[in-house]
Amino acid sequence: MKISNETKLILKQTHKSKNSGIRQHFISDIVKENSLTLGAEIGVRNGQTLFYILEQNPALKMHAVDKKTSQFVGKIKEYKDRVFVHEVDSRQSPDYVADQSLDFFFVDASHTYKNVKKDLIAWIPKLKKNGWMIGHDINYPSVEAAVREVIGKYEVGPDNVWFYKNDEEYKGLQKL
């Protein structure tokens, strides 16, 4: 399905970050508040989000997935024991990550409907039973349509971050 992203959606933000309106602060809040220790960022680009979250959460280890890692791989020196770099297409089956092993993933790769849907389908099996699904740019109609189709619902944080906890008993984020 081809969906135009020219006109962005205006969605009501339901949650705020303790620190600011920047996505990496909000994701770091979720990691801290829930004592998450293993995550994946799908679509790393220059590593801005990845490195901030690692800096703020010393116990956290991350899989960094991008088809072009040269933009950030030189910056991983101080996190080398905590970052697992994978230069691959995010939509392919991530066999290098065990099923039900991740506390969370953050999807910020391609923003087409088809690719977001493939990313979610590929990565959801990698989550623990109560893992967090997080992504960026929910204001893009294609991203919103894919998230709604694959997951069914989501909540909105700062900077157009969408999130949902993969848990039947989850009633929404109570306090951050």
Helices and strands as residue ranges (DSSP letters): H 23-33, E 38-42, H 48-56, E 61-66, G 69-71, G 73-75, G 77-79, E 83-87, E 102-107, H 113-123, G 124-126, E 127-135, H 141-150, E 155-156, G 158-160, E 162-165
